[in-house]
């Protein structure tokens, strides 16, 4: 193992995270006790501890009260569209420069944060989808990310309302990727984006894409037989096909399909064999050399699930009905994760011929978040006492 000649300190990491966030978000000082550095220190502590703003103000001795912090945030945060633009500029600003050298594979996905309250002003701001955590209501956010040498970098963020068309969501995310200076080689989409409108836009914009196909039509056990995309699942061999989608307006679009028939081997000796599966993928703009290439190419997209898991490791808890505040918390979680990626790429990676040697196990994300929490605790001090109704027994 190569000998290390430099040292990264918690003070350097927190200063870089704070300056990066303030440079793009541009939050002004609200008062002598709620200046921008104070607000970012409290927000970073709450993100690192998976706590709320009220819990942060209670745990830190010299911090302002939680009501003063909330008033400062609501007074200094820009409007919702402007806040989303600033967060996207912050995400793109922390991306490694190596992403701009050659076209990249871009993955798009949708994450749902369950919500149990009422909308603040517009009912459409609540996304209604499948049941998750006991509710059909959620705040939805679509993201675009790129994998570079194992580093998953988020480049685009967009809040999704219930009435937003999917082709508009895809268009906005890809525009944010282009504004970041990244050229798109292949778009890997979640199955939720499978629709005639999205396919028509990607073909019109000349974006090669690959996405799973939603099974629609009559199931194979129907008395009249399978129809739609369910008919392809009755085959017992991998292969290629074409399928024509029709939207509600009656417009049609034809797309190529890859049929991946896979028999899962038993996990242990003597275990019952799993049923064979037929996976369907829609693609355009690429010439797949084999069915295995399609399966492995899309499998790499699953790294976005790790990004969402790490997003929840730095997401501030809140019960606020404000979509603006919730967007800020999601954007800060993604921004802190980009700082973690930037740190491994620019500082901790080994120099070698060709690509850099990146090892994400050197400094886990939780360790970076602990550094940010320690900085806030050193700034305000920890509250080590609690008001009680009775004296502590001797």
C-alpha positions as CSV (number, residue, x, y, z in Angstrom):
1,X,0.0,0.0,0.0
2,X,1.3,3.5,-0.9
3,X,2.4,5.7,1.9
4,X,0.2,8.7,2.7
5,X,1.8,12.1,2.8
6,X,-1.2,14.3,3.5
7,X,-4.0,14.5,6.1
8,X,-7.6,15.5,5.7
9,X,-9.2,17.1,8.7
10,X,-12.7,17.6,9.8
11,X,-12.3,21.4,9.7
12,X,-11.3,21.3,6.0
13,X,-14.3,19.1,5.1
14,X,-16.9,21.2,7.0
15,X,-15.4,24.4,5.5
16,X,-15.7,23.0,2.0
17,X,-19.3,21.8,2.6
18,X,-20.3,25.2,4.1
19,X,-18.7,27.3,1.4
20,X,-20.0,25.2,-1.4
21,X,-23.6,25.4,0.0
22,X,-23.4,29.1,0.7
23,X,-21.8,29.9,-2.7
24,X,-24.8,28.5,-4.6
25,X,-27.7,28.9,-2.2
26,X,-26.7,32.5,-1.3
27,X,-28.7,32.6,2.0
28,X,-28.4,36.2,3.5
29,X,-28.0,36.9,7.2
30,X,-31.4,37.2,8.9
31,X,-30.2,38.6,12.2
32,X,-27.3,38.7,14.6
33,X,-28.1,35.2,16.0
34,X,-29.3,33.6,12.8
35,X,-26.6,34.3,10.3
36,X,-26.0,32.0,7.3
37,X,-23.1,30.1,8.9
38,X,-25.2,29.5,12.0
39,X,-28.1,28.2,9.9
40,X,-25.8,25.8,7.9
41,X,-24.2,24.5,11.1
42,X,-27.6,23.7,12.6
43,X,-28.8,22.1,9.3
44,X,-25.6,20.0,9.0
45,X,-26.0,18.8,12.6
46,X,-29.6,17.8,12.0
47,X,-28.7,16.0,8.8
48,X,-25.8,14.1,10.4
49,X,-28.0,13.1,13.4
50,X,-31.2,12.4,11.3
51,X,-32.9,14.8,13.6
52,X,-35.2,17.8,13.3
53,X,-34.4,21.5,13.6
54,X,-36.1,21.6,17.0
55,X,-33.9,18.7,18.2
56,X,-30.8,20.4,16.9
57,X,-31.6,23.6,18.7
58,X,-32.4,21.7,21.9
59,X,-29.2,19.6,21.9
60,X,-26.8,22.5,21.1
61,X,-26.4,24.8,24.2
62,X,-25.7,28.2,22.5
63,X,-27.9,27.7,19.4
64,X,-30.8,30.0,18.8
65,X,-34.4,28.7,19.4
66,X,-36.0,26.5,16.8
67,X,-38.7,29.1,16.0
68,X,-36.0,31.7,15.2
69,X,-34.3,29.3,12.9
70,X,-37.5,28.4,11.1
71,X,-38.4,32.1,10.8
72,X,-34.9,32.8,9.3
73,X,-35.3,30.0,6.8
74,X,-38.7,31.1,5.6
75,X,-37.5,34.7,5.4
76,X,-34.3,34.0,3.5
77,X,-35.2,31.0,1.2
78,X,-36.0,32.0,-2.4
79,X,-39.2,31.0,-4.1
80,X,-39.7,27.3,-5.0
81,X,-38.5,27.4,-8.6
82,X,-35.5,29.6,-7.8
83,X,-34.5,27.3,-4.9
84,X,-34.7,24.3,-7.2
85,X,-32.4,26.0,-9.7
86,X,-29.9,27.0,-7.0
87,X,-29.8,23.4,-5.6
88,X,-29.2,22.1,-9.1
89,X,-26.3,24.5,-9.6
90,X,-24.9,23.4,-6.3
91,X,-25.1,19.7,-7.3
92,X,-23.4,20.4,-10.7
93,X,-20.8,22.6,-9.1
94,X,-19.5,19.8,-6.9
95,X,-19.2,17.2,-9.7
96,X,-15.7,15.9,-10.7
97,X,-14.4,17.5,-13.9
98,X,-13.7,14.1,-15.4
99,X,-17.4,13.7,-16.1
100,X,-17.2,16.4,-18.8
101,X,-14.4,14.7,-20.8
102,X,-16.5,12.1,-22.5
103,X,-20.2,11.1,-22.8
104,X,-21.6,9.4,-19.8
105,X,-24.4,7.0,-18.9
106,X,-27.1,8.9,-17.1
107,X,-29.6,7.2,-14.8
108,X,-33.0,8.7,-14.0
109,X,-35.2,7.5,-11.1
110,X,-38.0,8.6,-8.8
111,X,-37.9,8.5,-5.0
112,X,-41.0,8.8,-2.8
113,X,-40.9,10.2,0.7
114,X,-44.2,9.1,2.5
115,X,-46.3,12.0,3.7
116,X,-49.3,11.7,6.1
117,X,-50.4,15.3,6.3
118,X,-52.4,17.8,4.2
119,X,-51.0,19.9,1.3
120,X,-50.0,23.4,2.2
121,X,-51.7,25.2,-0.6
122,X,-52.2,23.1,-3.8
123,X,-53.4,19.5,-3.6
124,X,-51.3,18.7,-6.7
125,X,-48.1,19.2,-4.7
126,X,-48.7,15.8,-3.1
127,X,-47.9,12.8,-5.3
128,X,-50.4,10.0,-5.2
129,X,-48.9,6.6,-6.1
130,X,-48.5,3.0,-4.8
131,X,-48.9,2.3,-1.1
132,X,-45.6,2.9,0.8
133,X,-45.2,2.9,4.6
134,X,-49.0,2.8,5.0
135,X,-49.9,5.7,2.7
136,X,-50.5,6.5,-0.9
137,X,-49.4,10.1,-0.5
138,X,-45.8,11.2,-0.8
139,X,-43.5,14.0,-1.7
140,X,-41.8,12.8,-5.0
141,X,-38.4,13.8,-6.3
142,X,-36.8,12.8,-9.6
143,X,-33.0,12.7,-9.8
144,X,-30.4,12.2,-12.5
145,X,-27.0,10.8,-11.6
146,X,-23.8,9.5,-13.3
147,X,-21.4,6.8,-12.2
148,X,-17.8,7.6,-12.6
149,X,-15.3,5.0,-11.4
150,X,-17.7,3.7,-8.8
151,X,-18.6,7.2,-7.6
152,X,-22.3,8.1,-8.0
153,X,-22.7,11.8,-8.6
154,X,-26.1,13.4,-8.5
155,X,-26.4,16.1,-11.2
156,X,-30.2,16.9,-11.3
157,X,-33.0,17.2,-8.9
158,X,-36.7,18.0,-9.6
159,X,-39.8,17.9,-7.4
160,X,-42.6,15.9,-9.1
161,X,-46.2,16.9,-8.6
162,X,-49.1,14.6,-9.2
163,X,-50.1,16.2,-12.5
164,X,-46.6,16.6,-14.0
165,X,-46.3,14.8,-17.3
166,X,-43.4,12.3,-17.3
167,X,-41.9,13.6,-20.5
168,X,-41.6,17.0,-19.0
169,X,-39.8,15.5,-15.9
170,X,-37.3,13.6,-18.2
171,X,-36.8,16.8,-20.3
172,X,-36.0,18.9,-17.2
173,X,-33.6,16.4,-15.7
174,X,-31.6,15.9,-19.0
175,X,-31.4,19.7,-19.4
176,X,-29.9,20.0,-16.0
177,X,-27.4,17.3,-16.9
178,X,-26.4,19.3,-20.0
179,X,-26.1,22.5,-18.0
180,X,-23.6,20.7,-15.8
181,X,-21.5,20.2,-18.9
182,X,-22.0,16.4,-19.1
183,X,-22.8,14.8,-22.5
184,X,-25.2,11.9,-22.5
185,X,-24.2,8.6,-24.1
186,X,-27.1,6.5,-22.8
187,X,-30.1,7.2,-20.6
188,X,-31.1,4.4,-18.2
189,X,-34.6,5.0,-16.9
190,X,-36.7,3.4,-14.2
191,X,-39.8,1.4,-15.2
192,X,-42.0,4.2,-13.9
193,X,-41.0,6.3,-16.9
194,X,-42.2,3.7,-19.4
195,X,-44.8,5.6,-21.5
196,X,-45.4,6.6,-25.1
197,X,-44.8,10.3,-24.3
198,X,-41.3,9.6,-22.7
199,X,-40.3,7.4,-25.6
200,X,-41.5,9.9,-28.2
201,X,-39.5,12.7,-26.5
202,X,-36.3,10.7,-26.2
203,X,-36.4,9.7,-29.8
204,X,-37.2,13.2,-30.9
205,X,-34.3,14.6,-28.8
206,X,-32.0,11.8,-30.1
207,X,-31.2,10.4,-26.7
208,X,-30.3,6.6,-26.8
209,X,-32.2,4.9,-23.9
210,X,-32.8,1.6,-22.1
211,X,-35.6,1.0,-19.7
212,X,-37.7,-2.0,-18.4
213,X,-41.1,-2.6,-19.9
214,X,-44.2,-2.6,-17.7
215,X,-46.4,-5.6,-18.3
216,X,-49.8,-4.6,-19.5
217,X,-52.8,-6.3,-21.1
218,X,-54.3,-9.7,-20.3
219,X,-52.3,-12.1,-18.2
220,X,-51.4,-15.5,-19.5
221,X,-54.0,-17.2,-17.2
222,X,-56.8,-15.2,-18.8
223,X,-59.4,-17.4,-20.7
224,X,-58.8,-15.4,-23.9
225,X,-55.0,-15.7,-23.6
226,X,-52.3,-13.1,-23.0
227,X,-52.2,-9.8,-24.8
228,X,-50.1,-6.7,-24.8
229,X,-46.6,-7.0,-23.2
230,X,-47.8,-9.9,-21.2
231,X,-47.8,-12.0,-24.4
232,X,-44.0,-11.8,-24.5
233,X,-43.7,-13.4,-21.1
234,X,-45.1,-16.7,-22.4
235,X,-42.0,-17.3,-24.5
236,X,-39.3,-19.6,-23.2
237,X,-36.3,-18.2,-25.0
238,X,-34.4,-14.9,-25.1
239,X,-34.7,-12.8,-28.2
240,X,-35.7,-9.6,-29.8
241,X,-39.1,-8.1,-30.8
242,X,-40.9,-4.9,-31.5
243,X,-43.9,-3.4,-29.8
244,X,-46.2,-0.4,-30.5
245,X,-47.5,1.7,-27.7
246,X,-50.6,3.8,-28.0
247,X,-51.2,6.8,-25.6
248,X,-54.5,8.2,-24.5
249,X,-54.6,10.6,-27.4
250,X,-54.3,7.7,-29.9
251,X,-50.8,8.5,-31.0
252,X,-48.5,5.5,-31.5
253,X,-44.8,4.9,-31.2
254,X,-42.9,1.7,-31.9
255,X,-40.0,0.6,-29.8
256,X,-37.5,-2.4,-29.9
257,X,-37.7,-4.9,-27.1
258,X,-35.1,-7.2,-25.7
259,X,-36.5,-10.4,-24.2
260,X,-34.3,-11.8,-21.4
261,X,-35.3,-15.3,-20.3
262,X,-33.4,-16.3,-17.2
263,X,-33.5,-19.4,-15.0
264,X,-32.3,-18.6,-11.5
265,X,-30.1,-21.3,-10.0
266,X,-30.9,-22.5,-6.5
267,X,-29.2,-20.6,-3.7
268,X,-28.1,-23.7,-1.8
269,X,-27.9,-27.4,-2.5
270,X,-31.2,-29.1,-2.2
271,X,-33.2,-25.8,-2.3
272,X,-36.3,-25.6,-4.5
273,X,-35.7,-24.2,-7.9
274,X,-37.0,-20.7,-8.6
275,X,-39.4,-20.2,-11.4
276,X,-37.9,-18.9,-14.7
277,X,-38.3,-15.2,-15.3
278,X,-38.8,-13.2,-18.5
279,X,-37.4,-9.6,-18.3
280,X,-38.4,-7.1,-20.9
281,X,-36.4,-4.1,-21.9
282,X,-37.2,-1.3,-24.3
283,X,-34.3,0.4,-26.1
284,X,-33.6,2.8,-28.9
285,X,-30.5,4.4,-30.4
286,X,-28.1,1.5,-29.5
287,X,-27.2,-1.8,-31.1
288,X,-27.0,-4.3,-28.3
289,X,-24.4,-7.0,-29.0
290,X,-26.2,-9.6,-26.9
291,X,-29.1,-10.1,-24.4
292,X,-26.5,-10.4,-21.7
293,X,-25.1,-7.0,-22.5
294,X,-28.6,-5.4,-22.1
295,X,-29.1,-7.1,-18.7
296,X,-25.6,-6.2,-17.3
297,X,-25.8,-2.6,-18.6
298,X,-29.1,-2.0,-16.9
299,X,-28.0,-3.8,-13.8
300,X,-25.3,-1.1,-13.2
301,X,-28.1,1.4,-12.9
302,X,-29.2,-0.1,-9.6
303,X,-26.4,1.9,-7.9
304,X,-29.0,4.7,-7.7
305,X,-30.7,2.7,-5.0
306,X,-27.5,3.1,-2.9
307,X,-27.7,6.8,-3.5
308,X,-31.3,6.9,-2.1
309,X,-30.2,4.9,0.9
310,X,-27.4,7.3,1.5
311,X,-29.8,10.2,0.9
312,X,-31.8,9.0,3.9
313,X,-28.6,8.8,6.0
314,X,-28.4,12.7,5.8
315,X,-32.1,13.7,5.5
316,X,-33.4,16.1,8.1
317,X,-36.6,15.1,9.8
318,X,-39.5,17.4,9.5
319,X,-43.3,17.5,9.9
320,X,-43.6,20.8,8.0
321,X,-46.2,21.1,5.2
322,X,-43.9,23.5,3.3
323,X,-42.7,21.9,0.0
324,X,-40.1,24.6,-0.1
325,X,-38.5,23.5,3.2
326,X,-38.8,19.8,2.3
327,X,-37.0,20.5,-1.0
328,X,-34.2,22.3,0.8
329,X,-33.7,19.3,3.1
330,X,-33.6,16.8,0.2
331,X,-31.2,19.0,-1.7
332,X,-28.9,19.4,1.3
333,X,-28.8,15.6,1.7
334,X,-27.8,15.1,-1.9
335,X,-25.3,18.0,-1.7
336,X,-23.6,16.5,1.3
337,X,-23.4,13.2,-0.6
338,X,-21.8,15.0,-3.5
339,X,-19.2,16.4,-1.1
340,X,-18.5,12.9,0.1
341,X,-18.0,11.8,-3.5
342,X,-15.8,14.9,-4.3
343,X,-13.7,14.2,-1.3
344,X,-12.9,10.6,-2.5
345,X,-12.3,11.7,-6.1
346,X,-10.2,14.8,-5.5
347,X,-8.4,14.1,-2.3
348,X,-8.4,10.4,-1.3
349,X,-8.0,8.8,-4.7
350,X,-4.7,7.3,-5.6
351,X,-2.9,8.7,-8.7
352,X,-2.1,6.1,-11.3
353,X,-1.8,5.8,-15.0
354,X,-5.2,6.0,-16.6
355,X,-8.1,6.3,-14.2
356,X,-7.8,7.2,-10.5
357,X,-8.0,4.4,-8.0
358,X,-11.1,5.3,-5.9
359,X,-11.8,3.4,-2.7
360,X,-15.1,4.5,-1.0
361,X,-14.3,2.4,2.0
362,X,-11.5,4.8,3.2
363,X,-14.0,7.3,4.6
364,X,-17.6,6.3,5.0
365,X,-20.4,8.8,4.5
366,X,-21.4,8.4,8.1
367,X,-17.9,9.5,9.2
368,X,-18.1,12.6,7.1
369,X,-21.5,13.4,8.7
370,X,-20.0,12.9,12.1
371,X,-17.3,15.4,11.3
372,X,-20.0,18.0,10.4
373,X,-21.9,17.2,13.6
374,X,-18.7,17.6,15.7
375,X,-18.1,21.0,14.1
376,X,-21.5,22.2,15.2
377,X,-21.1,20.8,18.7
378,X,-17.7,22.6,19.0
379,X,-19.3,25.8,17.8
380,X,-22.4,25.8,20.1
381,X,-21.5,23.3,22.7
382,X,-23.6,20.4,23.8
383,X,-26.4,20.8,26.3
384,X,-25.7,18.2,29.0
385,X,-28.6,19.0,31.4
386,X,-32.4,18.7,31.3
387,X,-35.0,20.5,33.3
388,X,-36.7,18.1,35.7
389,X,-39.7,18.2,38.1
390,X,-37.9,16.5,40.9
391,X,-34.3,16.5,42.2
392,X,-32.0,13.7,41.2
393,X,-31.8,11.2,44.0
394,X,-28.3,11.0,45.7
